[in-house]
Each structure stands twice: as structure tokens, then as C-alpha cells.
Amino acid sequence: MGRYSRRVKTASLILAPAVLLSALGCAGLQLRTIKMAQQKPSNVAVYFKVQTNSSEPVGGLTADRFRIYEDGQLVSQYESKQTILNPEVAAAHFTLLLVDMSGSVTESGAVDTLMQAASTFTGHVEKQQKIGIYAFDGSADLYPIVPFTDQPGSTKAGVAQLGSFKPKDPSTNLNGAVVKALDQLDAALGRAQQPMKFGTLVVFTDGTDRANRVPAAEMEQHVREKPFDVFAIGLGAEIKQPQLEAIGKSGTAMAVDRNAIVKAFDEVGAKVEGRTKSYYLLSYCSPSRAGKHAVRIEAVLKDAKGGEQTGSVESDFDATGFAPGCDPNAPPSFDVTRGDLLAPPPPKVPPPPPPEQAKPKETKKESKPAHKPPAPAPKPPPETPAEPSPAPAPAVAPEPAPPPPAASKPDFNP
């Protein structure tokens, strides 16, 4: 808990860049490009993440804290009109809070404290993200407490519903709940209109899985495969740190008793908030009017004494057809449908060949029956038995005459 606490203390400083800089010394910054877009008349936009070399998120940077270079030359801020757009126009950030409401929680007298903790958590996150709150007990299904919403204050009413929650099954279906929560988060993001989508799952539990509906290995595999941040908050001595870490791949927090629940939720909430604020959508008007160019965006973090931390990221763009009249506030058109972190794998090319090979095989089969007509030619043998009878022969003889012309038809086909 001490290690996690130190991380959160750093994250809580993201609104005070100068303080953050002095606390971290000259560690430098890391920028990671998420997506880049260009569009006429001369708009260039880059969506990226800023963090320190120790992976702590850096938020609160304004547009003037970034320097833009094209082909190594600094672009004037007045010429580029660079601005930070609201990331919501390009990216959707959803957080699902999964709360253990099994009998061990509802009957322990910890619900009131849990409600307070949940309110503290949503206070951190709801300003930047859509939040959904779901509960679980020993049943196979989840209980929706608050559907995903981006309206501040709406979660408070939902959190209050936890006070009257009565479990249908007092057992704990922890593994199954985590799997279903991840699927629910994925489905909710799938309905978002933004091209890029990021999800976070925060799990609170006071014990291990007792229902045995889903094996632990299956749950852990689901956590690894889903491209979401997953945090876990544990309460009491029943759940051990290794078990909590198997769920919380992005971070964990332990509360030894119910009095520490609020603090644990506050720590995780600050961590989620910090990560969200570390994403930036920088838009500017390029002075280039033709050709391909390299753009480098440099973030600058200054302290009160004038010291700086910097970091940069590079991208390429094509200015062919660029012209004046750019509005940097125009929403960028990123060419993705599910976002970089959730993009489905590209369709495999091998499948098309098989059907093509199947067709020639069919044609061969069709050609075989085409050559079968010669087989009917052997029908004349039946005519020979008719020949022994002299009387009916004259009547039957004219009928066999037609077969010869039929035999001539295949001769015309070639």
C-alpha cells in the first residue's frame, strides 16, 4: 500500500506543474502518440499522452506549453494558432465501478462507508469520464446501479441506492463479475460515437471468489486480453495481495478495515483522474502548402525557477492541397472506428483463395457429366434382340434410326 500511495501522491499534483517538476527533479517527459489526423484547408491534429519517465501522468498543460516543429523548424504560435481541443471530440473515456455487495459486505455494517467512498471516487472521475456503477453478489449476473452517464451529480443518486441493496445470493461471484464487467464496459464503449475509446474497470471486494462459477484462470486471462486499465480495491484480511494483483493489473489499494475504505477509493480515483488528464488533443494550422513533412511536438514543463523538463513525439503528414482559411478548433477526423486500443484485428487475406479453388473443382465435375452423353450410344444393343423377331422388326426398325443423328450431335459440339 505504501508503494501505491507514493504513486497517487504524485498523481494528485498534476494540476500544479511547477510543484510536480520540483518533486520529480530532472526526470524528463515521455510523449506517446495515440493518433494523428490531417485535413484541409491546413489542419493538423495529434492526440497523445504525456507522462514522466517514471510513468506518472502529467496533466494541466496549456497550449502554450507545447512547441511545434515542422521539418526541424519552430512554428510560430501566432501563425499556427495552436490550441488544446476538448479530448471528448476525439476520444471516449469510460469507467465502470464494480462493487461487491455480497452478504459479507451488506451484513457487516460497511455499506454506509462504502457509499461515502464511492461518492469520493466518482467526484474524481465524473468530470472527465462517463461512469457506470454495477454491483455483484453470488448470482451469475451483475446489477446495474447507475448506467453510464457523463452528467455530474447523477452518480450521487445512484450511489445512494447501494444503501437499500439486498443480495439475492449472499455468496461472492468475484471471478464471474469481473468477466461480465469487462464485457459490459466493452459493449458500452462500442456504442460511443468517438473514434478512440478507452476504458477503466475499478473493482471493490472484501473477499475471494466463493461461487466458483468462473475459474480464476479464465478471469485472469480475460483481464489480460481486454485493453482496459483495471484497478482493484480490497477490504479486510480475507483477500490477499497476490489475489488482488491478479485482478488489478494497473494498480491496487488495500483497506485493512472499513475506516480505510474511503482513503483507498480516493487513491484509486486520483490515479484514474490523473491518467485521463494526461491525454491531450493538440490542433494547429500548418504553414506548409505542399509536400510531405515531419512534425515534432515538444512538451515543456517549467518550475518557478525557470527549470524545464521536456519530451517530444513525432509524426508525418502530407500538405498537398493545403491552403489558408484553417480553423484550429475544427474537430479532427481520425480514420478509426474502434480506436487504437480497441481496434479489431485486420481481416485475414487467406480466406478468399479457398472459394476460388473450389470453383475450378466444380467446373471439372460439371465437365465430366458433359462427356457422359456418349454413354447413351450403347443403347443400340437393345435393338439386336428386336431383330430376331421378323414380324415386329419393320415397326421397330424405324425407331432405332433416330439414334444415329443423336450420335452426330456431339460431333458438332467441337
C-alpha positions as CSV (number, residue, x, y, z in Angstrom):
1,M,0.0,0.0,0.0
2,G,2.9,2.3,0.7
3,R,4.2,1.9,-2.9
4,Y,0.8,2.7,-4.4
5,S,0.3,5.6,-2.0
6,R,3.5,7.3,-3.2
7,R,2.3,7.0,-6.8
8,V,-1.0,8.6,-6.0
9,K,0.6,11.5,-4.2
10,T,2.5,12.3,-7.3
11,A,-0.6,12.0,-9.5
12,S,-2.6,14.3,-7.3
13,L,-0.1,17.1,-8.2
14,I,-1.0,17.1,-11.9
15,L,-2.8,20.4,-11.7
16,A,0.3,22.1,-10.4
17,P,3.1,21.5,-13.0
18,A,5.6,23.6,-11.1
19,V,5.2,21.6,-7.9
20,L,5.3,18.3,-9.9
21,L,8.5,19.4,-11.6
22,S,10.3,20.2,-8.4
23,A,9.1,16.9,-6.9
24,L,10.4,14.8,-9.7
25,G,13.7,16.6,-10.5
26,C,15.0,16.3,-14.0
27,A,13.4,13.0,-14.8
28,G,12.2,14.3,-18.3
29,L,8.9,13.7,-20.1
30,Q,7.6,10.9,-22.3
31,L,5.1,11.6,-25.0
32,R,3.2,8.8,-26.8
33,T,1.2,9.4,-30.0
34,I,-2.2,7.8,-29.9
35,K,-3.5,9.1,-33.3
36,M,-2.7,11.8,-35.8
37,A,-5.0,13.5,-38.3
38,Q,-4.8,16.0,-41.2
39,Q,-7.5,17.7,-43.2
40,K,-7.9,20.6,-45.5
41,P,-7.6,23.5,-45.6
42,S,-4.4,23.0,-43.4
43,N,-5.4,21.4,-40.1
44,V,-3.1,19.1,-38.3
45,A,-4.1,17.4,-35.0
46,V,-2.3,15.0,-32.8
47,Y,-3.8,13.0,-29.9
48,F,-1.1,12.0,-27.4
49,K,-0.3,11.1,-23.8
50,V,2.2,12.9,-21.5
51,Q,3.9,11.2,-18.6
52,T,7.2,11.3,-16.7
53,N,10.0,8.8,-17.2
54,S,8.7,7.0,-14.1
55,S,5.3,6.6,-15.9
56,E,3.5,9.2,-13.7
57,P,0.8,11.1,-15.7
58,V,1.3,14.8,-16.4
59,G,-1.9,16.9,-16.7
60,G,-2.8,20.5,-16.6
61,L,-0.5,21.6,-19.5
62,T,-1.9,24.5,-21.6
63,A,-1.4,25.1,-25.3
64,D,1.5,27.5,-24.8
65,R,3.4,24.6,-23.0
66,F,3.9,22.9,-26.3
67,R,6.3,23.8,-29.1
68,I,5.6,22.7,-32.7
69,Y,8.4,22.0,-35.2
70,E,7.9,21.2,-38.8
71,D,11.0,19.7,-40.5
72,G,13.1,20.8,-37.6
73,Q,12.0,24.5,-37.7
74,L,9.9,26.1,-34.9
75,V,6.4,27.1,-36.0
76,S,5.2,30.4,-34.6
77,Q,2.3,30.1,-32.1
78,Y,0.7,33.1,-33.8
79,E,1.0,31.5,-37.2
80,S,-0.2,28.1,-36.2
81,K,-2.9,29.2,-33.8
82,Q,-2.2,26.1,-31.8
83,T,-4.9,25.1,-29.3
84,I,-5.8,22.2,-27.0
85,L,-9.2,20.8,-28.0
86,N,-11.6,19.1,-25.7
87,P,-10.4,15.4,-25.9
88,E,-14.1,14.3,-25.8
89,V,-14.5,15.3,-29.5
90,A,-12.0,12.5,-30.4
91,A,-11.9,10.0,-27.5
92,A,-14.4,8.4,-25.1
93,H,-13.2,7.5,-21.6
94,F,-15.5,5.2,-19.7
95,T,-15.0,3.9,-16.1
96,L,-17.0,1.1,-14.6
97,L,-17.1,0.8,-10.8
98,L,-17.8,-2.8,-9.8
99,V,-18.9,-3.1,-6.2
100,D,-19.0,-6.2,-4.1
101,M,-22.5,-6.3,-2.4
102,S,-22.3,-9.9,-1.2
103,G,-23.6,-10.9,2.3
104,S,-20.2,-10.3,3.9
105,V,-20.4,-6.6,2.9
106,T,-24.1,-5.9,3.4
107,E,-24.3,-7.6,6.8
108,S,-21.0,-6.1,8.1
109,G,-22.3,-2.6,8.5
110,A,-19.8,-1.3,6.0
111,V,-22.4,-0.1,3.4
112,D,-22.6,3.5,4.6
113,T,-18.8,3.8,4.5
114,L,-18.8,2.2,1.1
115,M,-21.3,4.7,-0.2
116,Q,-19.2,7.6,1.0
117,A,-16.1,6.0,-0.6
118,A,-18.0,5.6,-3.9
119,S,-19.0,9.2,-3.9
120,T,-15.4,10.3,-3.3
121,F,-14.3,8.2,-6.2
122,T,-17.0,9.5,-8.6
123,G,-16.1,13.0,-7.6
124,H,-12.6,12.5,-9.0
125,V,-13.7,10.8,-12.2
126,E,-17.1,12.1,-13.4
127,K,-15.7,15.4,-14.6
128,Q,-13.6,13.7,-17.4
129,Q,-15.4,10.4,-18.0
130,K,-18.7,8.6,-18.2
131,I,-19.2,6.4,-15.2
132,G,-21.3,3.3,-14.7
133,I,-21.8,1.6,-11.3
134,Y,-22.6,-2.1,-11.1
135,A,-23.0,-4.4,-8.1
136,F,-22.5,-8.1,-7.7
137,D,-23.2,-10.8,-5.2
138,G,-23.1,-14.6,-5.6
139,S,-25.5,-14.5,-8.6
140,A,-24.4,-15.1,-12.2
141,D,-25.5,-11.6,-13.3
142,L,-24.5,-8.0,-12.5
143,Y,-26.9,-5.5,-11.0
144,P,-26.8,-2.1,-12.8
145,I,-26.9,0.6,-10.2
146,V,-26.1,3.6,-12.4
147,P,-26.0,3.3,-16.2
148,F,-23.1,5.0,-18.0
149,T,-23.5,8.8,-17.7
150,D,-21.5,12.0,-18.1
151,Q,-23.8,14.2,-16.1
152,P,-22.1,15.3,-12.9
153,G,-24.2,14.7,-9.9
154,S,-26.3,11.9,-11.4
155,T,-24.0,9.3,-9.9
156,K,-24.7,10.5,-6.4
157,A,-28.3,9.5,-6.6
158,G,-27.2,6.1,-7.9
159,V,-24.7,5.6,-5.1
160,A,-27.4,6.2,-2.6
161,Q,-29.2,3.1,-4.0
162,L,-26.4,0.9,-2.6
163,G,-27.9,1.6,0.9
164,S,-31.0,-0.3,0.1
165,F,-29.4,-3.1,-1.9
166,K,-30.2,-6.6,-0.8
167,P,-28.2,-9.5,-2.3
168,K,-30.2,-12.3,-3.9
169,D,-27.3,-14.7,-3.3
170,P,-25.0,-13.9,-0.3
171,S,-22.1,-15.7,-1.9
172,T,-19.3,-14.0,-3.8
173,N,-19.1,-14.4,-7.6
174,L,-16.0,-12.3,-7.9
175,N,-14.4,-14.0,-11.0
176,G,-17.6,-14.1,-12.9
177,A,-18.4,-10.5,-12.0
178,V,-15.1,-9.3,-13.3
179,V,-15.5,-11.1,-16.6
180,K,-19.0,-9.7,-17.1
181,A,-18.0,-6.2,-16.1
182,L,-15.2,-6.1,-18.7
183,D,-17.7,-7.3,-21.4
184,Q,-20.2,-4.7,-20.2
185,L,-17.5,-2.0,-20.4
186,D,-16.5,-3.1,-23.9
187,A,-20.1,-3.0,-25.1
188,A,-20.7,0.5,-23.7
189,L,-17.6,1.8,-25.4
190,G,-18.8,0.2,-28.6
191,R,-21.8,2.4,-28.6
192,A,-19.8,5.6,-28.2
193,Q,-19.5,7.9,-31.2
194,Q,-15.9,9.0,-30.7
195,P,-13.3,7.3,-32.9
196,M,-10.9,6.5,-30.0
197,K,-12.1,4.7,-26.9
198,F,-10.5,4.0,-23.5
199,G,-11.9,2.0,-20.6
200,T,-11.2,1.6,-17.0
201,L,-12.6,-1.0,-14.6
202,V,-12.3,-0.5,-10.8
203,V,-13.2,-3.5,-8.7
204,F,-14.0,-3.4,-4.9
205,T,-14.3,-6.6,-3.0
206,D,-13.9,-7.8,0.6
207,G,-13.1,-11.4,-0.2
208,T,-12.2,-14.1,-2.6
209,D,-14.5,-15.9,-5.1
210,R,-16.8,-18.4,-3.3
211,A,-19.4,-19.1,-6.0
212,N,-16.9,-20.9,-8.3
213,R,-18.9,-20.0,-11.4
214,V,-15.9,-18.9,-13.3
215,P,-12.3,-20.3,-12.8
216,A,-9.7,-17.9,-11.6
217,A,-7.5,-18.7,-14.7
218,E,-10.3,-17.7,-17.0
219,M,-10.9,-14.4,-15.2
220,E,-7.2,-13.6,-15.2
221,Q,-7.0,-14.3,-18.9
222,H,-9.9,-12.0,-19.6
223,V,-8.2,-9.2,-17.6
224,R,-5.0,-9.6,-19.6
225,E,-6.7,-9.7,-23.0
226,K,-9.0,-6.7,-22.6
227,P,-7.2,-3.5,-23.5
228,F,-8.5,-1.6,-20.4
229,D,-6.9,-0.3,-17.2
230,V,-8.1,-2.4,-14.3
231,F,-7.7,-1.4,-10.6
232,A,-8.6,-3.4,-7.6
233,I,-9.5,-2.3,-4.1
234,G,-9.5,-4.9,-1.3
235,L,-11.1,-4.8,2.2
236,G,-10.2,-6.9,5.1
237,A,-7.8,-9.8,5.7
238,E,-9.6,-12.5,3.6
239,I,-8.3,-11.3,0.3
240,K,-4.6,-11.4,-0.1
241,Q,-2.4,-9.0,-2.1
242,P,-1.4,-11.6,-4.8
243,Q,-5.1,-12.3,-5.4
244,L,-5.8,-8.6,-5.7
245,E,-2.9,-8.0,-8.1
246,A,-4.2,-10.8,-10.3
247,I,-7.2,-8.5,-10.9
248,G,-5.7,-5.0,-10.6
249,K,-3.1,-5.1,-13.4
250,S,-3.0,-1.3,-13.4
251,G,-2.8,-0.8,-9.6
252,T,-4.2,-2.0,-6.3
253,A,-5.2,-0.5,-2.9
254,M,-5.8,-2.3,0.4
255,A,-8.1,-1.2,3.2
256,V,-7.3,-3.1,6.4
257,D,-10.7,-2.1,7.8
258,R,-13.8,-0.2,6.8
259,N,-12.5,3.1,8.1
260,A,-9.8,2.9,5.4
261,I,-12.2,2.3,2.6
262,V,-12.7,6.0,1.7
263,K,-8.9,6.6,1.6
264,A,-8.4,3.6,-0.7
265,F,-11.2,4.8,-3.1
266,D,-9.7,8.3,-3.0
267,E,-6.3,7.0,-4.0
268,V,-7.6,5.0,-7.0
269,G,-9.9,7.8,-8.0
270,A,-6.9,10.2,-8.1
271,K,-5.0,7.7,-10.2
272,V,-7.8,7.3,-12.8
273,E,-8.3,11.1,-12.9
274,G,-4.6,11.6,-13.4
275,R,-4.4,9.2,-16.3
276,T,-7.4,10.8,-18.0
277,K,-5.9,14.3,-17.8
278,S,-2.6,13.2,-19.2
279,Y,-4.2,12.8,-22.7
280,Y,-4.0,15.9,-25.0
281,L,-5.5,16.8,-28.3
282,L,-3.4,19.5,-29.8
283,S,-4.6,21.1,-33.0
284,Y,-2.9,23.7,-35.2
285,C,-2.8,25.3,-38.6
286,S,0.2,24.2,-40.6
287,P,2.1,26.9,-42.6
288,S,3.1,24.2,-45.2
289,R,1.3,24.2,-48.5
290,A,2.6,21.2,-50.3
291,G,4.7,18.0,-49.9
292,K,5.3,15.6,-47.0
293,H,6.6,16.9,-43.7
294,A,7.7,15.7,-40.3
295,V,6.0,17.4,-37.3
296,R,7.5,17.2,-33.8
297,I,5.6,18.3,-30.8
298,E,7.6,19.1,-27.7
299,A,6.0,19.4,-24.2
300,V,7.6,21.8,-21.8
301,L,7.1,21.6,-18.0
302,K,8.5,24.6,-16.1
303,D,9.1,25.3,-12.5
304,A,9.0,28.6,-10.6
305,K,12.8,29.0,-11.0
306,G,12.7,28.6,-14.8
307,G,13.9,25.0,-14.9
308,E,12.4,22.8,-17.6
309,Q,11.5,19.2,-18.3
310,T,10.9,18.4,-21.9
311,G,9.8,15.5,-24.1
312,S,8.6,15.2,-27.7
313,V,6.8,13.0,-30.2
314,E,7.0,12.9,-34.0
315,S,4.5,12.3,-36.8
316,D,4.3,12.7,-40.6
317,F,1.7,14.5,-42.7
318,D,1.1,15.4,-46.3
319,A,0.4,19.1,-47.0
320,T,-0.6,18.5,-50.6
321,G,-3.5,20.9,-51.4
322,F,-3.2,22.8,-48.1
323,A,-4.4,26.4,-48.3
324,P,-5.3,29.3,-46.0
325,G,-8.5,29.5,-44.0
326,C,-7.8,27.0,-41.3
327,D,-9.8,26.9,-38.1
328,P,-7.8,25.1,-35.4
329,N,-11.0,24.5,-33.4
330,A,-12.4,22.2,-36.1
331,P,-12.8,18.7,-34.8
332,P,-10.3,16.3,-36.4
333,S,-11.4,13.4,-38.5
334,F,-9.5,10.4,-37.2
335,D,-9.8,7.4,-39.6
336,V,-10.6,4.8,-37.0
337,T,-13.9,3.3,-35.9
338,R,-13.0,1.5,-32.7
339,G,-9.9,3.4,-31.5
340,D,-6.3,2.4,-31.4
341,L,-6.6,0.4,-28.2
342,L,-9.8,-1.4,-29.2
343,A,-9.3,-1.8,-32.9
344,P,-10.3,-5.3,-34.1
345,P,-7.6,-7.3,-35.9
346,P,-7.5,-6.8,-39.7
347,P,-9.4,-9.3,-41.8
348,K,-7.2,-12.2,-42.9
349,V,-6.5,-12.5,-46.6
350,P,-6.1,-16.3,-46.9
351,P,-9.9,-17.0,-46.8
352,P,-10.6,-15.6,-50.3
353,P,-8.4,-18.2,-52.2
354,P,-10.2,-21.3,-51.0
355,P,-13.5,-20.4,-52.7
356,E,-11.6,-19.7,-55.9
357,Q,-10.0,-23.2,-55.8
358,A,-13.4,-24.7,-55.1
359,K,-14.9,-23.3,-58.2
360,P,-12.5,-24.9,-60.7
361,K,-13.1,-28.2,-58.9
362,E,-16.8,-27.8,-59.5
363,T,-16.3,-27.0,-63.2
364,K,-14.3,-30.2,-63.6
365,K,-17.2,-32.1,-62.1
366,E,-19.6,-30.4,-64.5
367,S,-17.3,-31.2,-67.5
368,K,-17.4,-34.9,-66.6
369,P,-21.2,-35.2,-67.0
370,A,-20.9,-33.3,-70.3
371,H,-18.8,-36.2,-71.7
372,K,-21.3,-38.8,-70.4
373,P,-23.8,-38.4,-73.3
374,P,-21.6,-40.7,-75.4
375,A,-22.6,-43.5,-72.9
376,P,-26.2,-43.5,-74.2
377,A,-24.8,-44.6,-77.6
378,P,-24.7,-48.2,-76.3
379,K,-28.5,-48.2,-76.5
380,P,-28.3,-49.9,-79.9
381,P,-27.6,-53.3,-78.2
382,P,-31.3,-53.5,-77.2
383,E,-32.1,-53.2,-80.9
384,T,-30.4,-56.5,-81.6
385,P,-32.8,-58.5,-79.5
386,A,-35.6,-56.9,-81.5
387,E,-34.0,-58.1,-84.8
388,P,-34.7,-61.8,-84.1
389,S,-38.4,-61.2,-84.3
390,P,-39.1,-60.8,-88.0
391,A,-42.7,-59.6,-87.6
392,P,-42.2,-56.7,-85.2
393,A,-38.9,-55.7,-86.8
394,P,-40.4,-53.5,-89.5
395,A,-42.3,-51.5,-86.9
396,V,-39.4,-51.2,-84.5
397,A,-36.8,-50.6,-87.2
398,P,-37.7,-47.0,-88.0
399,E,-37.4,-46.1,-84.3
400,P,-33.7,-47.0,-83.9
401,A,-32.9,-44.9,-86.9
402,P,-33.1,-41.6,-84.9
403,P,-30.1,-42.5,-82.6
404,P,-27.6,-42.1,-85.4
405,P,-28.4,-38.3,-85.7
406,A,-28.1,-38.0,-81.9
407,A,-24.6,-39.5,-82.1
408,S,-23.8,-36.9,-84.7
409,K,-24.7,-34.0,-82.3
410,P,-21.5,-34.5,-80.2
411,D,-19.6,-34.2,-83.5
412,F,-21.0,-30.7,-84.0
413,N,-20.1,-29.6,-80.4
414,P,-16.3,-29.5,-81.1
